Amino acid sequence: MSSSFSIYRVGISFVITCIFYKSTVDSLPELSPQKYFSTLQPGKASLAYFCQADSPSTSVFLEELNKAVRPLQDYGISVAKVNCIKEEMSRYCGKEKDSMKAYLFRGNILLREFPTDTLFDVNAIVAHVLLFLNKNIYYVTNSIYGVSTNYICVYFIKYITTLEDLQNIENALKGKENIVFSYVRAIGIPEHRAVMEAAFVYGTIYQFVLTTEIALLESIGSEDIEYAHLYFFHCKLVLDLTQQCRRTLMEQPLTTLNIHLFIKTMKEPLLTEVAEDPQQVSTVHLQLGLPLIFIVSQQATYEADRRTAEWVAWRLLGKAGVLLLLRDSLEMNIPQHANVVFKRAEKGIPLEFLVLHDVESIISHVENNMHMEEIQDEDDDMEDPDSDILDIQDDEVAETVYRDRKRQLPLELTVELTEETFNVTVMASDSLVLFYAGWHAVSMAFLQSYIDVAIKLKGTSAMLLTRVNCADWSGVCAKQNVTEFPVVKMYKEGKNPVSYTGMLGTEDLLKFIQLNRISCPVIITSIQEAEEYLSGELYKDLISYSSVSVLGLFSPTMTTAKEDFTEAGNHLKGYVITGIYSEEDVLILSNNNAATLPALLLARHEEGKIESILLSTHPEITVENLPTYLRLQKPLLILFSDGSMNPQYEKAILTLAKQKYLDMFTPCWLNLKNTPVGRGILQAYFDLVPPLPVLVLVNLHSGGQVYAFPSDQAITELNLISWLKKLEAGLENPIIESQNYSVIYGLQNGCCVSRRDNINLVHLHQSSWVTRYTVNEQLYFERKFFFSINVLSSGFCCSALFIRHRQSKLSIILEGPRIFGMVNEYHWLHHVSFQL
C-alpha cells in the first residue's frame, strides 16, 4: 500500500475508520446489575446480556458477544455481561425467557430487546444493533423500570422486496437525495453487517435501501447475481420525474472499508477542471489509491472535450478520478499529439501521455492498467464474501431465507397496509394482519408461509389477508402493541383483536384461520345437535383442522362455571373446536356419558372415542364416575353425607383446595341417598355405619390404608389442616390396615384378573349375576357388600356364571344390580346370605 494512502488513512475523520483502532478494552466486561446501570450515560448506547447461569447454550452466544465488544465500541456502543445475583433484584433477571434476550439501552432508556437466536454471531450482533440505532429517536418516557418505553423513530434504512418498492423510493427522492441500494444474501452475514456500519455513518446523508430478494437484483439488470451488490443511485441530480436515476455499481467486495471508500468517491465532483502541472495535482482519488485521468483540452474544442470528459467520468466513477486539463493555460509543455494523461496513485511513477481516439479506448486503458490494492477490513470477524453461505450462516431461519431467495412471492395476494390505510381496512372487513420487519430473518421466512396461506385461501375465504412492514410503519406497530416480530392478529368488527400464538408455519396458521370461522364456544341447543357435534357431523368440514372437539356440560344454574368455560373457549379460539350445552335436559347427556356436572366431553374423532373429564373441585362420586377419579392415582378424601352437602363443610373443603392444601388428594363426597351402596362401604370401614357426615381418607394406590377424621371435631378449615398435618407426620393411625383389607375399585363391565403382590384381584362380569350363591367349603367371606374378591392363590378365570379354580370349583351367585364394598381375606365362616 502506498505511503500516501497510509498517511491519509491515519487522518480520516469518519467513524468508519475506527476499524483500525486497537481498543484497549477488548474483552467482555462482567458487572452486577447495580454497577451496570450506574455506568450508563445519557445519550450513550449500550448492549447488555443479563446472565442468570452459564450453560452450554449461553456460552456460544457469550463468545460471539465478546467478539462484538471492539467493533461496537468503535461506534461508541458499550457491551456488557450482567451477572444476575440474588442480592440485587432486576426485572431483566427474573424469568428464564429473559435469559434468551439481549437488551439495547440509550442512557437509562430501554430501546430494544433482541432474541439471542437472531444474534447468532458477531456479524449479526453488530448488524442488528446498528440497524436499530440507524434512526432518529424521540423519547416520551424515560424510566428504565417502567412497563414500556414509547418512542417515535424514523429509519435511515429501508428493507424492500419488490421492484415497485424501489421505484416508489426512487421517485420520491428525485431532486432531493441520493440512494445507496444494496443486496445481501441473508440477514446477519458479514455483507449485511458492512452495509449497516456504512448506514450508521452515512445514514443522515443518503437513503439506504436493503433487499435480500435476488429477483429484485435481477430486475435492475445485474449480471453476476451470486454475490452481494451495492449501487449508488444519483437521484439528487434528476429534475425530470420521468427520468431514471443514474446507477453506479461498486465492483469491490462488500466490506466496511470498501463501501466507505466507494461512497467517498461518490461525494467528489464528477469532473474537475485544472490548469496546472498534472504532477502537482492531488485529489481524494489518489489518497484512496485510485488513478487520475486528465482529458487534455484546448479553447477551440473545449465544449466537445468537456462532453467527452463527462462521459468518461460517468463510466469510471468509483474507479478513477477524471479531470479536464486546459492546455492553453499550462506553463508546462505537453506533447502535442497527446490528448490523455494517465497518473497512477503510486508515488514515483512518471505520467503517461497517451493518444486515445475514443471513449472506449480510454476506459480500457484505465481498467487494464489500474493498480488498486485490495483493501480488506482488519477485523478478523469479516469473512471471505465468496465463501459458501451455509458455512457463513449458522442460523437455520436465515439459511431458509437464503435458499428461497429466488422464489418470486405473489405479494399481491395480500394487502400492504400503511399508517393511512390501517384503521380504514381493519374496520371495513374481517382482516388478518401480519406485522413483520423486512430486515428480520424470521419475519421474512414466515412471510413466505403467510403468502402460501393466501394462495390456499384464494377465492374461498372472506378473511382479508394484510401485512404491515414495521420497518417502514413503526408507528402503526407501536399503536397495536407489537413489540416483537413476526406477529399475526385477527381483527373482527366489534371485537378485540385476537393474537395468533401457534407455530410459524403454513398449516398451523391455516388451521387458526379456518377454526375462527365459527364462534368459540359454539352454543349447542339440543341433545340431537350435541350428538352431531360429538360425532363430528356438525362441523365435518373443520374436523381436518381439529381432531378433538370439546363440549362443556353445565346445568342452567351453573352461571359462574359457564362464564369460566366461555372465557377458556375464547382463549382456545382458532386452535380447537369448543361447544357448550346448558339446557334443562343436560342430565340426559351427562348420564349417557357417565359424567357428573359440570363436565367436559372430549370427542376424539380419529379414534372414535368420547372421554369425560370432571370439572368440579369437590365432585359427588357415584358408582359410574368412580373409575374416572381412580385414574388420577391420588388418595380419595371422601365426605359421606346422608343427603345434600352441608354448605359449611363444602366451603371449608373448597377453601383448602384453593389454598393448595389438598393438591395431593382427590376431594369428593358421596350422597348415600343417591348411592345407597355407600352404607356398605362405611360398614366395611367401621363395622357399623357411624353418625353422618363422616370424612375419611382412602389411600388406594399406596398401601390401601383408610383414615377417619375425628368424629368429636367439627369439619372446619383449621381442624382439617391440623388433621392433614398429623397424617403427613405419621401421627394418625389407620382404621383399616392394608394387610387385612383390600380396597374395592368400582363396577366395570367385563371380567379381568390383575396381580397385586401375591393376590389376584378378580372383577366379576355382570352376566354372572343371579339370585343365590354357594361357596366352596374351603373359602368363606364375611362382608355383604363387595365387588372384587381377593384370593390368596392364583389362576382364576372368569366365565359367565363361574369363577373356576384349578383344583376346585367355586361358584359365585349374586343378587342386585350393583355390588360395591370390601372383602376380608382372612375370615372363615359358613354360608352367609347376601341381599342388597
N, C-alpha and C positions, 0 to 999 in steps of 0.2 A: 504494500500500500504506500502511496506517495507521502512524503513528509508534509506537503501542503494539506493533504486531506487529514493527516493526523493532527496538525495544528488546528484545522477547522473543527475537527470533532471535539477537541477539548473545549472549544469556545461555544459550542451550540447551546443556545439559551432555552431550548424547549425541554419540557419534562421528559419527553420520549428518550432523550439521551441518557437519562438516569439508568438505563440498562447497563451502561458501562461502569456505573458507580458500585464500588465494592462496599457493601454495608458492613458496619462493624457488628451489627446485631443480625446474625443470620440463623439463629435458632428460635424455636417457638417458645415464647415466654409462658410460664405457668404461674397463674395468680389465683388468689382466693376471690370469691365474688366481691367482697368489700374492697379489696385492693384494686380489682379491675375497674369497678365503677368510679373509684376515686381518681383513676388515671385518665378518664375520658375528658376531652377538651371540647369546648363549644366549637362547632363548625368542622371538627376533625372526624373523619370516618374511621370506624374500627370494626373488624370482623372477629367474632368470638365463638368458640365452641365450648359449651358447658359439659364437662365430662363427669359423669357420676361414678364410673368404674371402668378401668381399662379392660378391654376384651379384644379377642382376635378381630371382631367385626369393626371395632373403632381404631385399631392400630394402623390399618391400611389408610384410613381417612386421615389420621393424625400425621402419618408420614408425608402424605401429599400436602396437607396443610402446612407442614414445616417447610416444604419446598416453596410454598407461596408467600412466605414471610418477606423475603427480599424483594421480589418483583412488586408486591403490593406496597411495601414501604417506599419504593421508588416513586409511587404516585401519592404518597402522603397518607396511606391507609395502614393502620396498625393491625396486627394479628395477635391473638392470644388464645391459649387454652386455659379455661377457668375450671379449677377443680372444685367440685361441689363438696362441701363439708357440712356436717350436722350442726356445727356451732353457728353457721351463717346461712340463714334461710334466703333463698332466691326463687322467684316464680319460674325461673328457667331451669331449675334443678329438680322440680317436683316429680314429674311423671316420666315413665320410661320412654314415651314417644318423643319427649323433649330431647332425649339423647340422640335422636335421629335428625337433628336440625342444627344449623349454624345460624348465628344472628348478626345482622349488619346494623350498626349504630352510626348516627352522626351526632356527636356530642353525647348527651344522655337520652337521645330520642331513637327509639327502635324504628328502623326503616323497613327491614325485610327479614323474613325467615326463609332460609334455604334448606330444603330437604337434602341430607348428606348424599343421597344416591344420585342427585344431579351434580354434585361436586366431586366427580369420580376421580379426577386427577388435578395436577397443578394448573393445567391449561383451562379446565372447566371452572376451577375456583376463580382464577383471575378474570376469565371471560364473563362469568355471571356477576361478579362484584362490580366490575367496571361497567357492564351493561346497565345495571340498576343505578349506578352513580352518574350515568350519562343523561342526567335530567336536571331541570330547574325545579327545585322543591321548595314549597312554601308551607310552613307548618302551622297547624291550628292548635294542637295540644302538644305539650312538651314533657309530660310525666312518663318516665320510663316504667313506672309501676302501674300506669293506667291500664284500663281494659283494652283500649285501642288508641292508635295514633293516626290522626287524619292528616292528609297532605294532598296537595294538587301537584301533579307532575306533568312536564312536557318532555317527551322523549326526543333525544338527539339522533336516535337511530330507529328506523322503521323496518319491520320484517314484512316481506311481501311474498305472495305465492303465484301471482298471475301477471301476465304482460299488461293487462288492463290496470292493475295496481301501479305498475311502473310508469305507464303513460299518464295516469292521473297525477302522480307526484311530479313528473317532468313538466306537464302543462302548468301546474300550479306554481312552479318555481322559475318559469321562463322570465328572463329580465330581472330576476330578483336574487337568485342564489344558485351556486353550483352544487353538483351531486357527486358523492363518492359511492358508487354501486359495487357491491362485492357478492360473489357466490362462494360459499364454502360447502363442503360435502356433508358436514354434520355439525350439530351444536356441540361445543365443548372441546373441539380438536384444536391443535396449535394454530391453524389459519384463522379460526374463529376468534381465538384469543388475540391474535395480532390485529385483527380488524377492530376489536373492542378497545385495545390500547390506543390505536390511532384515533378512534372516535372520542376517547377520553380527552385527547389533546386538541383535536380539530373539530369537535362536535359543535362548537359555537360558531364556527366559520362556514362549515359545509353541512349539507344534509346527507347523513349516512343512511344508506339503504342496503339491507341484507336479505339474501334468499338462500335456501337450500334446495330449491327446485331446479333440477337440471334442464327441464323443459323450458323454463324461462330463460336460462342461459342460451339454449339453442335458438330461441326465438329472436334474440338480438344479434344473431349472426356469428356467434363464436364457433371457431372450427375445432380447436382442441378442448373438448369439454370434460376431459378426465380429471383435470386438476382445478384447484381454486383459481378464481379470476377476480380482478379488480379493475374497474373502469372509472375514469373521471369524466363526468358529463358537464360540458361547458354551456350551462343554461343561462348564466347571467348575461352573456353577450347577445342572447336571442331576444329580439324585439317583436318579431313576427310569430304569433302564436301557432301558425300553421307550419312553421319551420321546425325541423327536428334538431335537438341539441347535438353538437359535435361530441364524439366519444373518443377518448384516448385510453388504450389498453396498457396496463402495466405488465411488462413482459417478464419481469423478475419474479422469483418465488415470493409468496405472501408471507413475509416475515415482518416483524415490527419495524425494523430499521429500513428495510426496502420500501415499505409503504410510506414511511416518513420522508425518505429521500425523493420518492416519486411525487408526493404532494408538494414538497418544496419546489420542485421544478415546475409544477403546475401554477405556483404562485408568481413565478417570474414572468416578465413581459414576453410575449410571443416573439417579438422581433425588436432588436435594439440597433439604432444607427450609431456608428462610431466613425471618427476621423483621426485616428491615431495609430501608432505602430501596433499591429496585432500582437507583437511580442510583449507589449506592455499592458495589453487588455486582460483583465481578470474578472470573471463573473462567478456566481454561485455554482454554475455548472462545473467549472474547473475544480472548485472546492469539493464538489460531490464526486469527482473522478470522471466527469463526462467531458468529451471533446467540444471544441468550438468550430463552427463552420462560418467563414466570412464570405459573403457573396459580394464580389467586387463590382462596384457600380460607378458610373460617371454621369455627368449632368445630362448628356444627350439621351441616355437610355434609363434615366432614373425610375420612371413610372413602371416600365416593364420589368426592370431589375427588382423593384420592391415587390411586385406581384409574385415574381418567381421566388423571392426570399420568403414571403409569407407562406407560399405553398410548401416550400421545403421545411419551414418551421413547424407547420402542422404535421407533416409526415415524420419529422424527427423529434416531436415533442416527447419529452421524457427520456430521450436517448442522447441528445446533443443540444448545445445552445447555438442559435442562429443569429448572426449579426449582419447588417448591411454596411459594408465598408465603402466610404466615399473616396474614390481615388483622387479626385480633383483637389481635395483638401489635405491630402497627405504630404508630409515633408519627405518621407522615405520613398524610395523607388520600388515599385512592384513591377515584376516582369510584364511587359506589355501584352504578352499573349495570355497571361493568367487571368482567369475570371473567378477562381475559388481559392481560398486559403484555408488550409486544414491545420488546426492546432490541437495537439494531444494534451491530455491532462498531466502527464508526467513531465517533470521539470528536466531541462537539459536537452530535450529533443527539439531539433530545429523545425521551423514552419515548413509546410509543404505547399508549394504554389502549383495549382492544377489547372488544366484546361478541360472542362467538362461541358458538354454541349446540350444536355437536357437534365431534367429534374431526376429521372430515374438513375442516371449515372452518378449524380451527387449522393442519392440515398444509398446506392450500392457501395460506393466507396466508403461512406461512413460506417455502414454496418459490417463491411468486410474488414475494416482496419481499426474499428473502435476497440480499445482495450479498456474494459471496465472490470475492476476487481469485484469478484463475488463477495458481497458483504453479508455475513450471516450474524444473527444475534449471538452475543457471547453467553447468553443464558443457556445453561445446559439442558433446560427443560424443553426448549423448542426443537422438535424432532424434524427429520427429513420429510418435507411435504410429499415426496414421491413414494414414501413407504406405504405399504398396504393399509387401507383404512381400518381393517379389522384388527391389525396389530396395534394401531394407534388407539382405537376406540374400544374401551373395555366396558362401556355402558350398553346393555343389551337393547334398551329402547332407542338410543341414538343410532345403534347399528341397524335397527329396523328402519328408522327414518332414512338412513343412507341407502340401504338395499332397495327401498321403494322410491328412490329419488326420481327415477324416470317415469314413474307412474303418473299419468295425467288424471287428476281428480276432477270430476264434474261438479265443481263448486256451485254451479248454477242451480243445482237441485236444492240448495239451502239458501236462505235469505241472509245477507250480511247486514247486521244492524249497526246503527251509529247512535250518537247521542241524540240526534234529531228524530230518528225513527223508532227507537226502542219502545218507549211508552205507547206510542200510537199502535205499534204492531201487536204487542202482547195484550193490549186491551181490546183489540178488534177480533182476535181469534185465539183459540187454544194453541199455545205455542210451546215448543221445546227449544230451549236456548243453551247453546254450548258456549261457555266462557273459557277462552284459551289465550295463550300468549304465543305469538309467532316465533319467538326465539327459544321456546321451551320444548325440549325433545319429546317429553311425554305428551305434551299438547299436540304436537304435530303427528305423533304416532296415533293418538286417539282420534284426531281429525279424520284420518283415513277410515277408521271404524265407523265414525259418525256419518261419513258420506256413504259407506256401504249400507247403513241403515236407511238412509234416504233413498237409495236405489231400490231396496227391498219394499219400501212403503210407497213408492211412486205410484200415484193414481189409486191407492187403496185406503189411504188414511186421511182423516180430517185434521190431523195434527200438523201444524206448520213447523217445519224444522228450520231453525235460525242459528246464527252464530255471531259472537262478538269477540273481536281481537282486542284483548285488554292492553296489548302493547300500544294500540292506537287510541283506544277509548277507555282509558283508565278511570275516568270519572263515572262512566256507566257501571263499571265493575265495582267500584267503591260503593256506589249507592245500593247495589244489590248484594252487598256484604260478601263479595268474592275476594278471599284473601289468599287463595292458592289455585293452582291450575293443574289439570282442567277441571271444570265444574259444569254439571248439567242440571238445569232447573226446568220444571214444568209449570207453565202459567195457565190457569183457567179462570174464567170470568167469575168474580165474586169470591175467590178462594185465595188463600195464601199460597205462594209458590212452593212446590214440593221438590226437594233436592234428591237427585239420584246418587245413591251411595253404593251401588253394586260394582262389579268388576268392569274394567275399562275395555270392553270387547263388544263386538257387533251383536252376538246372540243375547247377551245379558241386557244390553240397552234395548234391543228389540222387545224382549220379554217385558221390560219395565213399561214401555210404551203401550204394548198390547193389553197388559193387565190393567192399565189405567183407564181403559175404555169403560169399565164398569165401576159402580160405586163400591166402596170398601168400608164397612162390611155391607154385603147385599142383604136387603130386608126380605126374608122368606115369610110367606103369609099362609101357607097351608102344609099339611102333612105330605100331600102328594108332591107339592113343589119341593119340599125338603128331601123327599126320596129321590127326585130327579136331580137335585143339587148334589146329593151324596153319590149318586151313581155316575155323575159326570155328564148326564144328558143335557142339563140346563145350560151349561156353557161348554159344550163339546168342542167349539172352535178355539177355546182357550186352554184346553187340557194339555196340549203340547207345550205350553209355556209354564204350566204349574201342575206338577204331578200329584200335588196334595191340595185338597180343599178342606178348609176348617169351618165347622158350623158350631156356633155358640148356642147353648140351650139355657134359657132363663125363664123363670115364672114371671108373669106380668108385674108382680110386686117387687122384683129384684132390680130396683132402679139404679142403685149405685153400681152393682155388678155389670149391668148393661152399659152404663156410661164408660166404665173402665174398659170393657171389651171393645166398645166402639172406638175409643181412643187408641187402643192397641191395633185395631184394624186399620185406622188411618196411617199409623206408622208402617204397617206392612203393605200398604198400597203400592202396587207395582211389583211385588215380589211373590205374593201368594194370594190365592182367592180365599176370601173370608166371607161368611154369612152369619146371620143371627136369626134365631127363631124364638119368639116370646109370646105365642098365642095361648089361649086358655087350655088347649089340648096338648100342651108341650109334654105333659107326663106320659102320654102315649108314646111319643117319640123317644123319651128318655128310658122308659121301661123296655121298649123294643131293643134298645142298645145297652141295657144293663148299666145305665148311668144315673147318678144322683145329682139333682140340680144344686147349684149351677154346674154345668159341664161343657166340655168341648168334645166334638166328634171329629176325628181326623179320617178323611177318606183318602186312602192311598190308591189312586186309580190304576196304576200299573200293576199292583199286586191284587187289586180287587178286594181290599180289606177296609174295614171301618173300625177304628180304635176309639175308645172313650177315655177321656182324661178329666179327672175331677178337679174342680177349681176351688172348692171351699177349703178354708184354712182349718175348719173344725167340722168335718162332714159326719153325717149319720151313716154308719155302716150297716149293711144288710148281708144276707146270705149271697145275693147276686154280686155285690160290688166288693166283697172282701178280698178276692184274689187280686184285684187291682192294687189295693193297698199293701198286700203282702209282697208284691213285686218291688216295692220301694226298699225292701231289705232293712227296715227300721223297726225298733220296738214299738208296739202299739200302746198308746196311753188312752185307755177306754173308760169313758164315763157311762155307767149303766144307769138308765133312768126309766121310771115307770110312767111314761108319757112324754110330754114335751120337755125340752131342755129348760132348766131354770135360768133366766136371763143373767142373774148374778154370777152363776157358775160359768156360763159361757163367756161373759165379759172378762172374768179372771183368766180363763184359759187363752182367749184371743189376745189379751194384753201381753201375756208371757210369750205367746208366739210372735207377736210384733217386736218384742224386745229380744228375740233370738234365744230365749231360754229353752225353747222346745225344738231347736233345729235338729237334734239328734233323734227325735221321736216323731211318730205319726199321731198327732192328737185327733181323737174321734169320739163319737158317742153312739150308744146303742139304745134304741127305744124298744122296751120289752113288749109294748102293745103292738108295734109294727113287726117285731121279730121275736115271737114268744120263745123260740129256741134259746134265747139268751138266758132264760132262767136255768136251763140245763147246764149252760156254761158256768154260771155262778155256783150252782150246786156242785159242779165238778171242782171248782176252785175252793169253796168254803164248806162243803158237805151240806150245809143248809143255806138257803138263799138269805143273804144279810139284808138289813134295812136299806132301802134305796133313798137317794142315789148313792152309788159306791164307785170309787175311782181305782182302777188297777193298771199296772204296767206289765205287759206281757212281752217278754224278751224271746221272740220266736227264733231268731237266727243266731243267737249266741248263748245257747245253753238251755233255753226253754223255761227259765225261772219266771214266776209270777209274784209281783209285789203289790200289796194293797196299801192305799193311802189310809192313815189312821182314822178310824171311824169316830173318834172323840174330837176331831178337829174339823172346823168349818173349811169349806173349799174356798180359800181366798188366795190372793196373789202371794202374800208373804208366807203363808203356810205351805203353798205349793213350792215356792222357791226353796224353803228350808228342807222340805222332803226330798226334792230333787238333788240338793247338795249332799244329803245323807246317802242317797243312793249312789251318787258318784264316788263318795268316800268309802263305800262298802260298809256303812253303819246300819243298814236296813237288812233284815232277814226276809228271805222269800217265803211266801205262804205255800209254795209248791217248788220242790227241788226237781231238777231236770232228770235225775236218775230214776225217779219214781213215775214221772208223768211225761207224756208226750203231747205237745200242743196240736190241736186239730186245725187244719188249714182251711176247710170250707168245702162246699159241694162243687163238684166238677163233673161234667158229662164225660163218661169214658172210664176205663179201668187202667191203672198203671201201677207199677211196683218200683219203688226207689229205695236205695240203701242209705241209712244213716248209721255209721259205725257198724254194729252187728245186728241192727234191727231193720226189718223190712217194713216200709210204710205202704199199706195196701189200700187203694181207693176203690170202693165198690161201684159197680156200674148200676145206673138207675133201673135197668131192666131186671135186676135181681130182687127188686122189692116185691114181697108178697105178704101174706098175712100172719105167719107164725115163724118160729125159728127153733132149731135144735143145734146143739153144740157138741162136738166130740168130747167124750168123757175126760180127755186129758187137759183141756183148756177151758177155763171159765172166766167170765168178765163181769164186773160188778156195776158198771155205770149204765144208766138208762139211755143217755143221750150221747151218741157217738157217731162219727162219720168215718174215721180211719181206724183200722185195727192194727195194733203193733204186736208183732210176734217175734219171739227170740230166735227162731230158726228161719232159714231161708228157703227159697224155692217155690213160692206160691205163684199160682197163675189164676187169673180171674176168667170166669165164663159168665154166661147169662144168669145162671142160678146157683153156681157153686164157687167156692174157693177151695182148690184141691191142694193138699199137701202130698209130698212124695210117698209117705208111708201110711198116711191115714186120711180119711175123707172128712172134710169139715164143711158143713152146710150152714149158711147164714141166711135167715129169712127175716126180713124187716118189714115193718108196717109204717105207713105215713109217707108224705111227700118229701119231707126234709129231715135230715138227721145231722146233728151238729153238736159236738161235745168232746170229751176226753175219755181215754181208756187207761185204767190202771193195769200195768202189765203183771203184777205180782199177786193179785188176789185170786184165790182158788175157791170158787163157790159152785153150788149146784145150779140147776136150771133156774133162770130168772126171766120173768116175762117182761117184754118191752111194750110200752104203749106211749104214744106221743099225743 
